[in-house]
Amino acid sequence: MDGGSYGDVTGSSSRRSHDRIEPSQRDRPGRAGLTQYILQAAVAPPEAVASTARNGISVSDQLLTSLQSTTDALRQADASHGSGNLARAATAHLKVLLRFLKEGGFNEATGRRLAAVTADTAIQTGWYHFDSGAHTVAHNLLLGALRAAHASGDSRLRAGALSFLAIHGYSAGDPRDAVTAARTARQVIADQDAPALHAMLLTRQARGHARLREDREALTALEEAQALCARGRGENDPHWLYWIN
């Protein structure tokens, strides 16, 4: 999959807003504008999500549970099979979800849940590509994941997408973007009882500070993360953060 193929799957800017999971070439931010894009996409109110398709496949709760199970299985397989082997399968799964968004029949509540599964899958797919060295493809997928998470209304998924954008920032981009993404993610979930998620974000923020040679800020973030880990998991910590205990 090249950098343009995902844009072809998501559709052009003339389609309704929740179809455009990935920013178009026109809307995609350059490095200079990424910080502002992160802030706007993370804190703006969610858009309406409703199907306008006629005679589309009905998207039921049972179907969404099955689709989420596939995403969860791919996530678990990452530990044993490696990201490179999963990128193609995850991309195929993501395309199925995007087609349901474009052509399926669903109401507002089901549409938000579909956007959530899509966001989760796009995050995982972006990570698999990143871990395989396809950093540009991964970055575009993660920006798309942030958009889908925003449409879902789930602040934890927005934080998840931002956390992987932070990894991209300190590993292959601008470490300042990593710090901004992690900090913004923590603001987004400020009302959630999610100490494990906060701790994970702080470790990624710390990596950004370290790359910037901001030793004191990095140490402060790590100390706060350690204190949060000592609390254990919270009521709102997401299931996909299973590896922090």
C-alpha positions as CSV (number, residue, x, y, z in Angstrom):
1,M,0.0,0.0,0.0
2,D,1.5,3.4,-1.0
3,G,0.8,6.8,0.5
4,G,-2.1,7.5,-1.9
5,S,-4.0,4.2,-1.7
6,Y,-5.5,4.9,1.7
7,G,-6.7,8.2,0.4
8,D,-8.4,6.4,-2.5
9,V,-10.2,4.1,0.0
10,T,-11.5,6.9,2.2
11,G,-12.8,9.0,-0.7
12,S,-12.7,12.5,-1.9
13,S,-13.6,15.7,0.0
14,S,-17.0,15.9,-1.7
15,R,-18.3,13.0,0.4
16,R,-19.9,13.4,3.8
17,S,-17.5,14.3,6.6
18,H,-17.2,10.9,8.3
19,D,-16.2,9.3,5.1
20,R,-13.0,11.3,5.0
21,I,-11.2,9.4,7.7
22,E,-7.8,10.5,6.3
23,P,-7.1,14.1,5.4
24,S,-6.9,14.8,1.7
25,Q,-3.6,15.9,0.1
26,R,-5.0,19.5,0.3
27,D,-5.9,19.2,4.0
28,R,-3.0,17.1,5.2
29,P,-0.7,19.3,7.4
30,G,2.9,19.9,6.7
31,R,5.4,19.6,9.5
32,A,5.1,23.3,10.4
33,G,1.3,23.0,10.8
34,L,1.1,19.6,12.5
35,T,1.0,21.0,16.0
36,Q,-2.0,23.1,15.2
37,Y,-3.7,20.2,13.5
38,I,-3.2,18.0,16.5
39,L,-4.7,20.7,18.8
40,Q,-7.7,21.3,16.6
41,A,-8.5,17.7,15.8
42,A,-8.2,16.7,19.4
43,V,-10.3,19.3,21.2
44,A,-13.0,20.3,18.7
45,P,-16.5,18.9,19.3
46,P,-17.3,15.6,17.5
47,E,-19.1,15.9,14.2
48,A,-22.4,14.3,13.6
49,V,-22.2,10.7,12.4
50,A,-25.2,9.3,10.5
51,S,-25.6,7.2,7.3
52,T,-27.0,8.7,4.2
53,A,-26.6,5.4,2.2
54,R,-29.7,3.8,0.6
55,N,-30.0,0.0,0.5
56,G,-26.7,-0.3,2.3
57,I,-25.7,-3.2,4.5
58,S,-27.2,-2.8,7.9
59,V,-24.5,-2.2,10.5
60,S,-25.6,-4.0,13.6
61,D,-24.2,-4.2,17.1
62,Q,-23.4,-7.9,16.5
63,L,-21.5,-7.0,13.3
64,L,-19.5,-4.3,15.1
65,T,-18.6,-6.8,17.9
66,S,-17.3,-9.2,15.3
67,L,-15.2,-6.4,13.6
68,Q,-13.8,-5.3,16.9
69,S,-12.9,-8.9,17.8
70,T,-10.8,-9.0,14.6
71,T,-9.0,-5.8,15.5
72,D,-8.3,-7.2,19.0
73,A,-7.0,-10.5,17.6
74,L,-4.6,-8.6,15.3
75,R,-3.4,-6.6,18.3
76,Q,-2.7,-9.7,20.3
77,A,-0.9,-11.3,17.3
78,D,1.5,-8.4,17.2
79,A,3.4,-9.8,20.2
80,S,4.0,-13.2,18.5
81,H,4.1,-12.5,14.8
82,G,5.6,-9.1,14.4
83,S,4.1,-5.9,12.9
84,G,5.5,-6.5,9.4
85,N,3.6,-9.6,8.9
86,L,0.3,-8.0,10.1
87,A,0.3,-4.8,8.1
88,R,-1.3,-6.3,5.0
89,A,-4.1,-8.1,7.0
90,A,-4.8,-5.0,9.1
91,T,-5.0,-2.8,6.0
92,A,-7.5,-5.2,4.4
93,H,-9.6,-5.1,7.6
94,L,-9.5,-1.3,7.7
95,K,-10.7,-1.1,4.1
96,V,-13.8,-3.2,5.1
97,L,-14.6,-0.8,7.9
98,L,-14.2,2.2,5.7
99,R,-16.6,0.7,3.2
100,F,-19.2,0.2,5.9
101,L,-18.7,3.9,6.8
102,K,-19.4,4.9,3.3
103,E,-22.0,2.4,2.2
104,G,-23.5,0.9,5.4
105,G,-26.8,1.8,7.0
106,F,-26.6,2.9,10.6
107,N,-28.0,5.5,13.1
108,E,-26.0,8.0,15.1
109,A,-25.1,5.8,18.0
110,T,-24.1,2.8,15.8
111,G,-22.2,5.2,13.5
112,R,-20.1,6.5,16.5
113,R,-19.3,2.9,17.5
114,L,-18.3,2.1,13.9
115,A,-16.1,5.1,13.9
116,A,-14.5,3.9,17.1
117,V,-13.7,0.5,15.7
118,T,-12.3,2.2,12.6
119,A,-10.2,4.5,14.7
120,D,-8.8,1.6,16.7
121,T,-8.0,-0.4,13.6
122,A,-6.4,2.6,11.9
123,I,-4.2,3.1,14.9
124,Q,-3.1,-0.5,14.8
125,T,-2.5,-0.5,11.1
126,G,-0.5,2.7,11.4
127,W,1.7,1.1,14.0
128,Y,2.3,-2.0,12.0
129,H,3.4,0.1,9.0
130,F,5.6,2.3,11.3
131,D,7.2,-0.7,12.9
132,S,7.9,-2.0,9.4
133,G,9.7,1.2,8.4
134,A,7.0,2.7,6.3
135,H,6.9,6.0,8.3
136,T,5.1,8.2,5.9
137,V,2.3,5.7,5.3
138,A,2.1,5.2,9.1
139,H,1.8,9.0,9.7
140,N,-1.0,9.3,7.3
141,L,-2.9,6.4,8.8
142,L,-2.5,7.9,12.3
143,L,-3.8,11.2,11.2
144,G,-6.8,9.3,9.8
145,A,-7.2,7.4,13.0
146,L,-7.3,10.7,14.9
147,R,-10.1,11.9,12.7
148,A,-12.1,8.7,13.1
149,A,-11.5,8.8,16.9
150,H,-12.8,12.4,16.9
151,A,-15.9,11.3,15.1
152,S,-16.5,8.4,17.6
153,G,-16.7,10.8,20.5
154,D,-14.3,8.5,22.5
155,S,-11.7,10.7,24.1
156,R,-9.5,7.6,25.0
157,L,-9.2,6.7,21.3
158,R,-8.2,10.3,20.5
159,A,-5.5,9.9,23.2
160,G,-4.5,6.6,21.7
161,A,-4.1,8.1,18.2
162,L,-2.1,11.0,19.6
163,S,0.1,8.6,21.6
164,F,1.2,6.9,18.4
165,L,1.7,10.3,16.7
166,A,4.0,11.0,19.6
167,I,6.0,7.9,18.8
168,H,6.3,9.1,15.2
169,G,7.4,12.5,16.4
170,Y,10.3,11.4,18.6
171,S,11.4,8.5,16.4
172,A,11.0,9.9,12.8
173,G,9.8,13.4,13.0
174,D,10.0,16.5,15.3
175,P,10.3,15.6,19.0
176,R,8.3,18.8,19.7
177,D,5.3,17.2,18.0
178,A,5.7,14.2,20.4
179,V,5.5,16.5,23.4
180,T,2.5,18.4,22.0
181,A,0.7,15.2,21.1
182,A,1.2,13.6,24.5
183,R,0.2,16.7,26.4
184,T,-2.9,17.2,24.3
185,A,-3.9,13.6,24.8
186,R,-3.7,14.0,28.5
187,Q,-5.9,17.1,28.3
188,V,-8.4,15.2,26.2
189,I,-8.8,12.5,28.9
190,A,-8.6,14.8,31.9
191,D,-12.1,13.7,33.0
192,Q,-11.3,10.0,32.8
193,D,-10.3,7.6,35.6
194,A,-7.4,6.2,33.5
195,P,-4.1,6.2,35.4
196,A,-2.6,3.6,33.1
197,L,-3.4,5.6,30.0
198,H,-2.1,8.8,31.6
199,A,1.1,7.0,32.5
200,M,1.7,5.7,29.0
201,L,1.2,9.1,27.6
202,L,3.7,10.6,30.1
203,T,6.4,8.0,29.1
204,R,5.9,9.1,25.4
205,Q,6.1,12.7,26.4
206,A,9.3,12.0,28.3
207,R,10.8,10.5,25.2
208,G,10.1,13.7,23.4
209,H,11.7,15.8,26.1
210,A,14.7,13.5,26.1
211,R,15.2,13.9,22.3
212,L,15.0,17.7,22.9
213,R,17.6,17.3,25.7
214,E,15.1,18.6,28.2
215,D,16.3,16.3,30.9
216,R,14.4,17.9,33.8
217,E,11.1,17.8,32.0
218,A,11.7,14.2,31.0
219,L,12.5,13.1,34.5
220,T,9.4,14.9,35.9
221,A,7.2,13.1,33.4
222,L,8.7,9.7,34.2
223,E,8.3,10.3,37.9
224,E,4.6,11.2,37.5
225,A,4.1,8.1,35.3
226,Q,5.7,5.9,38.0
227,A,3.3,7.3,40.6
228,L,0.3,6.7,38.3
229,C,1.4,3.1,37.6
230,A,1.5,2.5,41.3
231,R,-2.2,3.2,41.5
232,G,-3.1,0.3,39.2
233,R,-5.7,0.4,36.4
234,G,-8.6,2.8,36.6
235,E,-12.3,2.3,35.8
236,N,-11.9,4.1,32.4
237,D,-8.6,2.5,31.3
238,P,-9.2,1.1,27.8
239,H,-9.1,-2.6,27.0
240,W,-6.5,-2.1,24.3
241,L,-4.0,-0.9,26.8
242,Y,-3.7,-4.4,28.2
243,W,0.1,-4.4,28.3
244,I,0.2,-1.9,31.2
245,N,-0.5,-3.5,34.5
